[in-house]
Amino acid sequence: MRFILAVLSLSLACLPAARAEDPYTVTGVAIDATADNALQAQTAAMRQGQLAAARRLVERLTLAEDRAGTGLELAAHLSESGEMVSGLGLDDAIIAEMIAGLEISNEQRSATRYLAELDVTFDPRAVGRVMAAYGVPYVESQSRPLLILPVHEGEGGFSLWDANPWRAAFTDQDFSHALTPIMVPQRPGSSVPLPISARQALQLDEMALRDTAAMFGLNRIAVLRAGERDGIRRFGGYLVSIEADGEFVVDTWGPQTVYGGWRDAASSFVTDREDDWKRRSIVRDFETTSLRVTVLYGGLAEWRRLQAALSRASLVEGAQLDAMSRDGARMTVDYRGQFDQLVSELAERGATLEEHPGLGWVVLSQQ
């Protein structure tokens, strides 16, 4: 490959993740407070909601074992008045500094009571400062979305698209800000054939699953079967990955007994996926490593996608362009954490990092 040494030492600033949804937004926080007057009730409710949102954010980004023994441990305790309160060791001023924006909906108020729902957006830099101050490692970015095919077994047989309470358990909740964002495919119009049936999903029909994944632009699918027998609800299934080389990889998940309703089961599954992503992605080694890579691309659009994958990766501290040609570029990448964590995060962003004879470490688009 011929390189034109034209833009030596051009630094590519690490941009924040440009996702419409991100893990720093907490939605649907219900608030409800009563006081001597309307203003006091609203003030108390807002304080309650901001604390609850901060608690949910900390729980989302960190592992319980890393929070143990710190001020960010989330165990609840009884207050002096006998009320059960959160154990999050952040005062109101710190939480206020972490918050970048608030959106209020479904307000109801009286002379002494205030109810509403809050969507709270946190500032990633402020959150990072708090985590560092408490010495708690955390995950900084989402994994790639996961396509859910929720198959419900009822009296009439298996259902994927219609009359499906298991499907509703996912679609009625907002998992777009989860560490593993969840996508449930919408039913096509009556004139459009279904991409996959319940039976094909349960039988792991490879062609149908590949076509469904391609239709929605994803490479990971969870086929989750749920049903109730003798009053006991259970669910389980398969996690399907279509690797960059085209390999079709299947792992089993569950079965798991459901304690509560189907919504609780859906939340439990998402939490399990989030914990898996945290265990693979949380950085515990903060030393920076430099790596020379060759980025291969077939045009300007592909170069921009790969450049964005590198510069926006949360583990990448800096990406310097050393040389560039029509079909490739040489870069020096400074990253934190373990090498396999970098490989994993780039894969989540659609880029493969692998070693090639003669070229060394190469970054290229996933096929």
N, C-alpha and C positions, 0 to 999 in steps of 0.2 A: 504494500500500500504506500502511495506517495503522499507525504505530508507537506503542506505549505506552512512554513514557520512564520506566520503572519501576526498572530496576536499573542505573543508570549506574555506570561504572567498576568493574563486577564482574569480577575477574580470574579467568580459567579456567586453573588450573594445568596445565602440560603433563605429562600422565601418561606413564609408560613404556609401551611397546608391549605390549598385552595379548594376546599370541599364545601359544598352547600350545607352539609351537616358535619358537625365535628363533635368530639367527645367532651368539649368544654361547655356545652349547652345542656341544661337540665330542664325538662319540660313537665308540665302538668303537676306542679307542686300545689296541693290543696292547702289553703290557709283558712283558719276560722278562729276568731278571738272575740271575747266579750269584755267590756270594761265600763267605766262610769259614763263615758260619752263616746260618740262616734269616732272622734279623732284618736282617742286613746286606744279604742278597739282596732282601728286601722293600723296604728303604729305598732301595736303588739302583734297583729297578724303578719305584717310585713317582716318584722324581726323574726318571727317564727318561721316564715317561709324561706327567708334567706339562709337561716341556719340549717333548715331541712335540705335545701338545695346544695349547700356546701358539704353537708354530710353525704349526700348521694354522690356528689362529684368525687370526694375523697375515696369513697367505697368503690366507685367505678374505676378509678385510675391506679389503685394500689391493692396489694395483697394483705390479707388480715395478719399474716405472720410478720410482715414488715412494719405494720402499725403497732404491734404489741409493745407495750412499755413506753410508748411515745405519747405526746399530747394529742395525736391524731387517732388514738384508739377509739373505736366507735361504740364501746359497751355503754348501754344505758344505765342510769342510776336514779335513785330517789332523791328529790330535792328536799330542802328543809320543810316545805309545805306538804310533802308526801306525794308530789307529782312526779311521774316518770319522765325524765328529760334525757336528751342526747348527751353522750360523753365526749363529743368532739371538743377538743381543747382550744378552740379559737374564739377570741372575743369579737364583739360586734365590729370594732374598728378594723380588725384584720380581714374579716369577711367582706366588709364594705370595700376595702382596697382591692380584693380579688374580683369583685363584680364589675363587669364591663357594661351590662345593660339588663333591663327588666322589661318584661311585657306582661300586662295584667289583663285577664279575661274573666268572664262570668262573674262580675262583681254583684254582690248583694249586700245591702247595708240597712241598719236600723239605727235607732238612737243609741243603742248600746252594743251592737254586734256588727262584725264585718266578716264577710266570706268572699273568696275569690280563688282563682288559679293563677300561678306564676310560671312564666318561662324565664329562666335566669341564665345569662351568658357570662362566663368567667373569662378573665384575661389570662391567656396561657403563661405570659411572663410573670405575672403576679403569683399565679399558682405555683410556678417553678420556684420562685423565691421562698414561698411558704414551705414547700416540700423540702427544699435544701436546708432551711432553718431547723426543721424537725428531724432531718436526717432520714427521710423516708423516700426510698426509690419509687419511681412511678413510670407508667407507660405514657408516651407522649403523642401517640397517633393511633388511628383506627387500622384494623385489618381491612382487607378487601371485603365487599359485601358478600353475604351468603344467601343463595336462593333457597327458599323453603318450599317444599312440596308436602303440605300437611294432609295426610290421608286418614279419614275417620272411618272406623268400622261401626256401623249402626245396624239396626234391625233389617234394613233394606240392602245391606251389603256395604261395599267400600265406596266412599265419596271423596273426591278431590276438589271439584269445582262447585258443586251445588249442595245446599242444605248441609253445611259442614260447620259444626260448632268449633272444631279444632282449628279450622282455617280462620274463623272469626276471632279466636283467641289471639292470633298474631296480627290480624289486620286492624283490630280495635285498639291496639296499643302502639305507641310511637317508639320504635326501636332504631330509628334512623341515627340517633346520637350515641348508640351503644358502641362499645369498642369493636364489636363485630356487627356492623349494620345488617339488618335483616330485610330481605326483599321477598314479598309474596306475589307471584305473578297474578295479574288480573285476568279474569275470564274473557277470552276474545268474544267478539260479537257473534251472533247466531250464524252469520254467513261465513265465518272463518273457522276452519277445523281446529280442534283442540291440539296443542303441541304434544301432549302426553296424557294418557289416561291413568286412573288410579292403579289399575292392574299393571300397566307397563312400568309405573314408578316402583311398585312393590317388587316386581320381578327384575328390577334393575336392567331394563331394556337399554342396552348401551347406545344404540342409534337414537332412540327417542330422547334419552338424557343428554346426549351430545347436541342434538338439534335444539332442545330446550335451553341449554346453557348458551348456545350460540345466539339464539333469538334474543336473550336478555343481556348478552355481552358479559357473562360471568363464567368463571371456571370452577366454581364450587357449588354443590347442591346438597342439601340435607333432605332426605326422604324420611319423613317422620310419621309413623303409623300410631294411631291412638284409638283406644276403645275402652269400654266399661263392661265388666263381667262380675256378677255376684256383688254388685255395689262397689267394686274396686276399679278405679281408673288407672290405666297404665299407658305409657308410650315409650317408643324406642324406634330404632331404624338404622339408617346408613348415612355416612358422610362420604360424598363422592367428590373426588378432585380430578380434574383433567389437567395433567401436567404440561409444562412447556413443550416437551417432546411428544405430546399426544398420548402418553400413557394414561390409562383409565384406572384410578386407584380408589378402592372402596374400603372404608373402615366401618365397623359396627358401633352403635351407640345405644346404651341402655340394655334391656328395658328398665324403666324407672316407674315406681309407684307414685301416683299423684296425691299429694296432701293438699286438698283445697279444690278449686275449680280449674278449668282448662286454661284460664288466663294465668293462674299461678304456675301451671306447668310450662306454658310458653315462656314466662319470665325466668323460670328455673333453667330452661334450656339455653336461653340467651346468656344468663349469668355463667353457666358452665363454659360456653364458648369464649366469653370475656376472660375468665380465669385462665383458660388455655392460652389465649393470646398474651396475657400479662406474663405468664411464666416463661414464654418464649421471647418476650420483647423487652422486659424491664432491664434497664442498664444498671449494673452494679460496679462495673469497672469504668471509672470516669477519665482514664488516661486516653489521650488521642493518638491514633495510629494513622500513618500516611500510607496510601496505596496508589500505585500507578495503574491506570486502567486504559484500555482502548475501547471507545464507544463506536459500535458499528451501526450504520443506518443506511436506508435506501433513498432518503430525500429529506427535505427541510422539515416536513411535518413530523417524521419519525425522530429526527434529531431533537426537535423541541420536546417531544414526549419523553425521550430518554433523559434529556437535560433536566426536565422538570422532576422526573423520578429521582434523580440524584440530588438536585439542589433542595428539594422539598422533604427528603427523608429526614426524619427527626434525629437519626443517629449521625447524620453528616454535618460536621461543623463548618466545612468549607470545601468547595470544589473549584479547582483552578484549571482553566483551559491552557494547555501547553502548546498544542498544535492542532491543525484542522485541515481536512481535505473534503472532497465531494462526498465521500462515502465513509468517513471515519474521523474520529478526533482522539487525541491523547489528553488525558486529564490526570491531575493529582487530587485524590480525594482524602480528606482528613475526617476520620469517623471515631465515634465513641463506642464502647461495648465490644462484644465478641464478634469475630468475623462472620460466624454463622447467623448472628442476629442481623447483621447488615444484609447478608444474602436473603434472609427471610423477609425483611422489610422491603427491599427492592422488588422481590417477587410479588408482594402485596400491591406494589405500584406498577406492575406490569413489565418489569425489567428482570432479565436473567443475568446473574454474575457468575461466570464460569471461566476455567482456565483452558486456553487454547495453545497448542504447540506453536512456537514462533512468535505469538502475539502476547503471551502472558495472560493476565486477567482481562477478560472482555465483558463488556456490558452490551446486551442486545435485547431486542423486543421479544417477549414471549410469543410463541407461535399459537 
